[in-house]
Structure formats: structure tokens, C-alpha cells
Amino acid sequence: MKKLYALIFVLALFSSCGDKNDKDVAERYKPQSAGKVNLLAVVIDNDQWKGKIGDSIRSIYGAPTDGLPMEEPLFSLKQINPEVFKDPITTYRSILIIESSDEKKFRIKGDVYAKPQQIVYISGSDDEIIAQLTENAAKSIKTLKDNELLSKQQFIKGALNKDKSLEETFGISLNIPSVYKVVKKEDNFVWFERKVSNGTMNIIAYTLPYGSIPKNDTTIDAIIKMRDSIGEAYVPGRDPETMYMITEKAYAPFLFEATIDNKFAFETKGMWEVHGFQMAGPFINYVVDDKDHNRLMVIEGFAFAPSEDKRDFMFEIEAILKSLKIQK
């Protein structure tokens, strides 16, 4: 009898190990998530999508993106009927699943069917679903956007620019795609440019004296003044003598607090224009508190692409800027 118990124990142990190994293998070999940048797949039945729940989803996840010249939604929404929610649709990177249920519930799960992936689940009655959409809007948007950013950064790493200008000039690194090229390098200024259809995408970097941007109600004014002086000195228009980049006066920038490379930073999103010429576009600027080197490290991206949607251009730029690493 003892031998029988021992045999059962050994078999159970092997079975347990086998189950664990199977789970580990399944986790390791989950497919790469799919979908265009900032696409949110919404799994919801047709009647709910056409009704007040769909209206709530569109108002939250389709709200305008900050800092763009024309309204573009936070996410491009793609409605999917629950009956067809199966492979390969389950591998979409960002998914919102709405389910009518007697149980009110909100949860977010990562890497369920693919990697990287975030799925937001909301269930309940119609009114409960709408309430949960509203109550959890900020949390779910941040989770989905962070996941989109992670995916974009992973994609960028596949073909990086090997230029050492940032390292040599500032002792920093950015994961910049190889399609960007250095177009200007000076003692305290480096400019990368990427040609796109009908325009360019740009990354610039420079430093400021530590403490030159105050942390009070004059912060945004100081950042605008700083940007304008840098634009006049380094970012000329067609006539370098009279034309240069400034912050657009008719568009108040958005100011946020952020963390870049574990350091405090001011994040500014707004519009730039060229003094003396009809030319404009969006920008995103980070003023990073680099106390260790007694300086402010400024990294900025801006795009010029007339007649083109700019949300995904600026999202790529944001992904690049947030990869900043400052050498110790």
C-alpha cells in the first residue's frame, strides 16, 4: 500500500510539473500582438454600439488628442461583434470588451492572448457599464496608451540610428530610428530629421542652466520664452535672417508633469509656427531635471506635414523622447 501511495504521489508530482511547464511554454510563445498604432478594438454587440453605451465609448476613447492642429481621436475605434471575437482578432494590442451581465465588474488584464496586450473588461447593466466607463476612463486610457507606447518603442529598437552625436554632446542616448538623420550639430544643439510624405519629423536636444525654468505659475511662460529663443538661434525658416520657429501665439500649450529616466520633467504639448512665414505644426517638449549634472536637459520633437494626420507622427516622437537615458 505504501508503494502504491508513493507511486500516486510521484505521478501527481510529474503531472503538476507537466502542467506548469505547459503553461510556461504557452506564456513564452504567445504571438506578437497586432493592430495599427492607437487602434482600439471594441468588442460589443451592434445594438449597444449604436446606442448610449457606444456614445459613451466614442466620447471617452475618441476624445480629441491634446496638442494637435486638427481634432484627431485618442484612439481609432473598431467595433467587433462578440460572435466574431476569435483568432486573429484576439491578438489585437488594445481591446475593450463590453458584456451585459447581472454582475457589475471592471478589470484590466495584460497579455491575455498576445504580447504586449492590454484588455479592458467592463460588465453590468447598461447604466452600470456607462458609469464604469466614466469612472475608469483616466485609468484605462493611461494603461492602453502606455501599452501602445511600449509596443512602439519595441518596434523602434529593431532598426536604431547608430550616430553618437547625442552621446558626445550631452552624454545621453535616445532610441532613434535609423530613418532619422543628423541635420545640425553644434556645441549645445543637435537636430535629427526624418523625411515623411509631404513633410518632416524632427528631434532636437539642448541644455539649459539648472533652475532656469521655475516650478510655479510662470512655468509655461518660461518654457515658451525658452523655445522661442532656441528657435531663433537654431531652427531657421526659408530666410534664415528673418524667419525662425516660435511657439504659436494663438494656441495655448498644454503643460503636464512627467517622469523621464526616473527624473522629474515638464511635458509641454502645443503648436509651433515660423515667424514671418505661413508654416506650422505640433510639438512635444520635455524639460528634464538633470540635477546630477547641474543642468536642465531639453528634448523636443516637432512635425511638419501639411494635409496629413499627425497623431501617429507625434506618438512616434513621444516614444523616442521617452526612451531618454542620461549617463551617470
C-alpha positions, 0 to 999 in steps of 0.5 A, spaced: 500 500 500 505 504 501 508 503 494 502 504 491 501 511 495 508 513 493 507 511 486 500 516 486 504 521 489 510 521 484 505 521 478 501 527 481 508 530 482 510 529 474 503 531 472 503 538 476 510 539 473 507 537 466 502 542 467 506 548 469 511 547 464 505 547 459 503 553 461 510 556 461 511 554 454 504 557 452 506 564 456 513 564 452 510 563 445 504 567 445 504 571 438 506 578 437 500 582 438 497 586 432 493 592 430 495 599 427 498 604 432 492 607 437 487 602 434 482 600 439 478 594 438 471 594 441 468 588 442 460 589 443 454 587 440 451 592 434 445 594 438 449 597 444 454 600 439 449 604 436 446 606 442 448 610 449 453 605 451 457 606 444 456 614 445 459 613 451 465 609 448 466 614 442 466 620 447 471 617 452 476 613 447 475 618 441 476 624 445 480 629 441 488 628 442 491 634 446 496 638 442 494 637 435 492 642 429 486 638 427 481 634 432 484 627 431 481 621 436 485 618 442 484 612 439 481 609 432 475 605 434 473 598 431 467 595 433 467 587 433 461 583 434 462 578 440 460 572 435 466 574 431 471 575 437 476 569 435 483 568 432 486 573 429 482 578 432 484 576 439 491 578 438 489 585 437 494 590 442 488 594 445 481 591 446 475 593 450 470 588 451 463 590 453 458 584 456 451 585 459 451 581 465 447 581 472 454 582 475 457 589 475 465 588 474 471 592 471 478 589 470 484 590 466 488 584 464 495 584 460 497 579 455 491 575 455 492 572 448 498 576 445 504 580 447 504 586 449 496 586 450 492 590 454 484 588 455 479 592 458 473 588 461 467 592 463 460 588 465 453 590 468 447 593 466 447 598 461 447 604 466 452 600 470 457 599 464 456 607 462 458 609 469 464 604 469 466 607 463 466 614 466 469 612 472 475 608 469 476 612 463 483 616 466 485 609 468 484 605 462 486 610 457 493 611 461 494 603 461 492 602 453 496 608 451 502 606 455 501 599 452 501 602 445 507 606 447 511 600 449 509 596 443 512 602 439 518 603 442 519 595 441 518 596 434 523 602 434 529 598 437 529 593 431 532 598 426 536 604 431 540 610 428 547 608 430 550 616 430 553 618 437 552 625 436 547 625 442 552 621 446 558 626 445 554 632 446 550 631 452 552 624 454 545 621 453 542 616 448 535 616 445 532 610 441 532 613 434 530 610 428 535 609 423 530 613 418 532 619 422 538 623 420 543 628 423 541 635 420 545 640 425 550 639 430 553 644 434 556 645 441 549 645 445 544 643 439 543 637 435 537 636 430 535 629 427 530 629 421 526 624 418 523 625 411 515 623 411 510 624 405 509 631 404 513 633 410 518 632 416 519 629 423 524 632 427 528 631 434 532 636 437 536 636 444 539 642 448 541 644 455 539 649 459 542 652 466 539 648 472 533 652 475 532 656 469 525 654 468 521 655 475 516 650 478 510 655 479 505 659 475 510 662 470 512 655 468 509 655 461 511 662 460 518 660 461 518 654 457 515 658 451 520 664 452 525 658 452 523 655 445 522 661 442 529 663 443 532 656 441 528 657 435 531 663 433 538 661 434 537 654 431 531 652 427 531 657 421 525 658 416 526 659 408 530 666 410 534 664 415 535 672 417 528 673 418 524 667 419 525 662 425 520 657 429 516 660 435 511 657 439 504 659 436 501 665 439 494 663 438 494 656 441 495 655 448 500 649 450 498 644 454 503 643 460 503 636 464 508 633 469 512 627 467 517 622 469 523 621 464 529 616 466 526 616 473 527 624 473 522 629 474 520 633 467 515 638 464 511 635 458 509 641 454 504 639 448 502 645 443 503 648 436 509 651 433 509 656 427 515 660 423 515 667 424 514 671 418 512 665 414 505 661 413 508 654 416 506 650 422 505 644 426 505 640 433 510 639 438 512 635 444 517 638 449 520 635 455 524 639 460 528 634 464 531 635 471 538 633 470 540 635 477 546 630 477 549 634 472 547 641 474 543 642 468 536 642 465 536 637 459 531 639 453 528 634 448 523 636 443 520 633 437 516 637 432 512 635 425 511 638 419 506 635 414 501 639 411 494 635 409 496 629 413 494 626 420 499 627 425 497 623 431 501 617 429 507 622 427 507 625 434 506 618 438 512 616 434 516 622 437 513 621 444 516 614 444 523 616 442 523 622 447 521 617 452 526 612 451 531 618 454 537 615 458 542 620 461 549 617 463 551 617 470 
